[in-house]
Amino acid sequence: MRRSIATVCVSGTLDDKLTAAAAAGFDGIELFENDLVVSPWSPAEIRARCADLGLSIDLYQPFRDFEAVPPARLEANLRRAAHKFDVMAALGTDTMLVCSSVSPDARDDDGLAAEQLSRLADRAADRGIRIAYEALAWGRHVSTWDHAWRIVRAADHPALGLCLDSFHILSRDVSPDGIAAVTPGKIFFVQLADAPHLRMDVLQWSRHHRLFPGQGAFDLPGLITTIHAAGYDGPLSLEVFNDVFRQSDPARTAVDAMRSLIALEDRAGLRPLPPAPALRGHAFTEFAVDGGTGPQLREALRGLGFAHTGQHRTKPVELWEQSACRVVLNSAVTRPGAAISAIAVSTDDPAAALRRAEALRAPVHVSAHGPREVSLASITAPDGTDVFLTGPSPDWRADFLPTGEPAAGESAGGLIATDHIGLTQPFDHFDEAGLFYHSVLGLDRLATEEFAAPFGLMRSRALATAGREVRLALTVALLRRGEWAPGVPEPQHVAFSTPDILASAARVPRRLAIPDNYYADLAARFGLPGDVVEPLRRHGILYDRDAHGGELLHFYTPVHGGRVFFEIVERRGGYDACGEANAPVRMAAHRHLRLSGR
Amino acid sequence: MRRSIATVCVSGTLDDKLTAAAAAGFDGIELFENDLVVSPWSPAEIRARCADLGLSIDLYQPFRDFEAVPPARLEANLRRAAHKFDVMAALGTDTMLVCSSVSPDARDDDGLAAEQLSRLADRAADRGIRIAYEALAWGRHVSTWDHAWRIVRAADHPALGLCLDSFHILSRDVSPDGIAAVTPGKIFFVQLADAPHLRMDVLQWSRHHRLFPGQGAFDLPGLITTIHAAGYDGPLSLEVFNDVFRQSDPARTAVDAMRSLIALEDRAGLRPLPPAPALRGHAFTEFAVDGGTGPQLREALRGLGFAHTGQHRTKPVELWEQSACRVVLNSAVTRPGAAISAIAVSTDDPAAALRRAEALRAPVHVSAHGPREVSLASITAPDGTDVFLTGPSPDWRADFLPTGEPAAGESAGGLIATDHIGLTQPFDHFDEAGLFYHSVLGLDRLATEEFAAPFGLMRSRALATAGREVRLALTVALLRRGEWAPGVPEPQHVAFSTPDILASAARVPRRLAIPDNYYADLAARFGLPGDVVEPLRRHGILYDRDAHGGELLHFYTPVHGGRVFFEIVERRGGYDACGEANAPVRMAAHRHLRLSGR
């Protein structure tokens, strides 16, 4: 099946949109009328440009409110349509979308709708054009796919068929199962969009909050399977109205769109991908540091009980270890400050994982390396972080010559493994990142949370392997930060796990101070006795409890190098989140620490 | 009545919030529990800080889901409350808010709710504290103010009364009229928020989209009048949950909040302000230019038929005129580029208008001026534009020495007056700007429109005098622009009116080119005959028609100095908008012109 994208999905001029769609590998486009109207290219020039780029124009959406109108209005509408048929002839496209009418003038009369659509199909057929009729979820009288199908069936015209739009189908409580029984050949076009479940007016939901497949809550693989069973083999076309995608870099957005479609085809069994990798755990986390922030990170790692065990054979790169916790400090990167530049996860078959990543249009790099160095391939995530894939054994450590310093064991800081990595995402790429980690690395998406932080609302989403060997916590501001943004800019952190938070806290000297008010509230909120709360208060340990009685005890370090910090966590009783409930407390405490100049 | 603001209304640490509230002139605050919990100050320290700032703590909101619970839960809740009474004693505040329960455990039993609230009030009274019970619009069993009142009346406890929140009242279809009959003294607290009408889940509406009074669609003056009639004389307290305000500069937001309350008190007749000025028209528009952009603007004005008629006596400031259209080019401002630095409107009594502006906490400046110069006072709008108020006669022109060049009359470009001024607003201050122009200058707010522009969704709002002597068109991106933002940054323009758009177009050489596709669509969309469309196409004139048959014909110039442009408009048949429907066409055309390097 061909892959198509509506021009409304991405930002820019028509040229920006076509260039982006072609570069991302789409076969065709749906042309939105507004994109044509504002373009300096004539329809013939647009056709030529698309041909140059290898794009077909699969659908044109020129107007609304056609059917079930009084006779005088019908004549005007047919005249309008004739104008648009001329445009379509020049564009070289043969399918026109007609959405069910939202006009207050439209009559609730299926027979009239069928008759008028049939007349339109007559005129269309004369021009070699087909009419694809689609039920808008907020159509005045026709708002479900099966109602549209009854009208198309009644009209019984070879040039009139259905356009099925997943949003309009799955946003309603009408089962799509009956689609499998639609007469073969009568589905003319399929438009795909995902969406989160939102309790709001369906039109606003549709116009602002659609997402690419796999980014929302709809069962699109199920729908595609049903449509495929009905014999449809036309284009699968993305039609996503999203406020963020409308203003983000179209080249990036088009790749995200293509990835969503490839992943959907895999899940629906249409074009299988190499399987998602089984991730075994966090291998290491790499920080890029400079001359100023390197010493800060080294001091912080020492304070956490890490030892500097290895020095890279050829590069200014250090390995720090404590039990299975491993951090790499890389001074070879030339950007200022400190940042998490890479995460490394282990898997049985890195090569297969890379093939899947490449198939999903993820940027894959094989690092330049010297003699005796292990080749590590990486995939660049949407926020620019490199994801290295290592084999099950840590043979990448052969790149590091031992410093002679013994690896710190559990007794050092009591830290045993990397629990999760927290990464602030660029505003434009939060949904892209969720799909990236889910489709490319096979991480499950856990719940999305919203919370009120001191400087604005935040959204967070955790992703993890089924066995929780690898966890990521992605966060983003609900609105893009503006000029007044006094918090830590784009914070990042690594959380290490301990079996004994009190023992670890006692060994780690520089912990983030948490206000006494927090502990007074904690006692009242959870009914915790004083002898439980007091040690937490003394050590600055935060606490959360989930609905099943699972508990998280965790503390933080100050911010190092302006952006990064560490967290130590103890999970009890199957607590599965990342302590998002305490994020505002941590953020305020980091702010107060900075204001106090320490 | 005292003026109070909930800490949740503004961004920042508790210190940021208190400082902002005090600087804006509030008498007191409502303390949100989260702001206390994350604060490094003890409750006693918070009390002392508030006292230093002259702020009382009028309300504390410590917890939820109190009433109508099983007995064991009640005991736990009372213990929780005892903790919070301790905090309140240390804070020195005597009113605790209890919202109606949203817990699935809550019983639908008014008698039980009344009994349990009565027990809480007993405990509270022992500590000198009152309980203000409030119906949340999404409360599980109690969701209207009158239901809460029945429970409070049934409890009949001196320490139990009502908290009335305008959002929870006006977002429901329950009339607030009965509030006037509430027993005097039983309204303990009043919280105020406005909101736009939105068709969405009421909880999400409340948590994200509240606005300050006068920025939304609610009849707050009517509600305040009713509450006042019930004998309430406690604080009027703003409680506004808004995604933008939560992340914008708290000092600015607090002033906006204070202005909203002052304007509301005026409208409700509680504290009258000097009346809003009757604006007579646009006197002039001032552009700040530099060495590079000054020549561009001069050339553009010549092209439009303006004459350089006056030179300022002491400053590098030029006056350009054509009929009643007046533009001032100011090279004395030291910022680079070109921008609309000031607009000037005429009114009968500028001094009274300035007194109103000052009362509404608007920044008022009296310009430094030399001998023989006319003193002009200005008010700085939220986007930084200065609004000069001139008297009815243009005596400010005495500041300019004639150049000898005769003023261009209508025959020059055919332009007769300033029709409107278009100003892109800073993202954080769009609602503030609407309230500013409405309350300070008395402009009516016309409809807010949303439209899809090439680089993202936009929102626009026109404001105008009743007689349309003065019009402003404010626009803002629906989401703050990110890194990929190829459009004109923060565009601004002045629109001049002509009685004959075709004649003006023929006289103005540099008009923005509009694509032929636009005219093909125009013919189809409005059913316009070819002999009407063809002259429009030839001259690049855009067209819009409203629901009443009113028509707008308008064309644009290219962008000058990277940011500013001019528009020429002819209104026919009472067309009252500002051509927003064509804004995407204009934006794309400006983009294409820039890409073509012209």
Interface residues (C-beta under 8 A of the other chain):
Chain A: V8 S11 G12 T13 D16 E33 N34 L36 V37 V38 S39 P40 W41 S42 P43 F63 A76 R79 R80 H83 K84 V87 L198 R199 M200 D201 Q204 H208 D243 V244 R246 Q247 S248 D249 P250 F427 D428 A452 P454 F455 G456 L457 A477 L478 L479 R480 R481 G482 E483 W484 A485 P486 A513 P515 D516 N517 Y518 A520 D521 A523 A524 R525 G527 P584 V585 M587 A588 A589 R591 H592 L595
Chain B: V8 S11 G12 T13 D16 E33 N34 L36 V37 V38 S39 P40 W41 S42 P43 F63 A76 R79 R80 H83 K84 V87 L198 R199 M200 D201 Q204 H208 D243 V244 R246 Q247 S248 D249 P250 F427 D428 A452 P454 F455 G456 L457 A477 L478 L479 R480 R481 G482 E483 W484 A485 P486 A513 P515 D516 N517 Y518 A520 D521 A523 A524 R525 G527 P584 V585 M587 A588 A589 R591 H592 L595
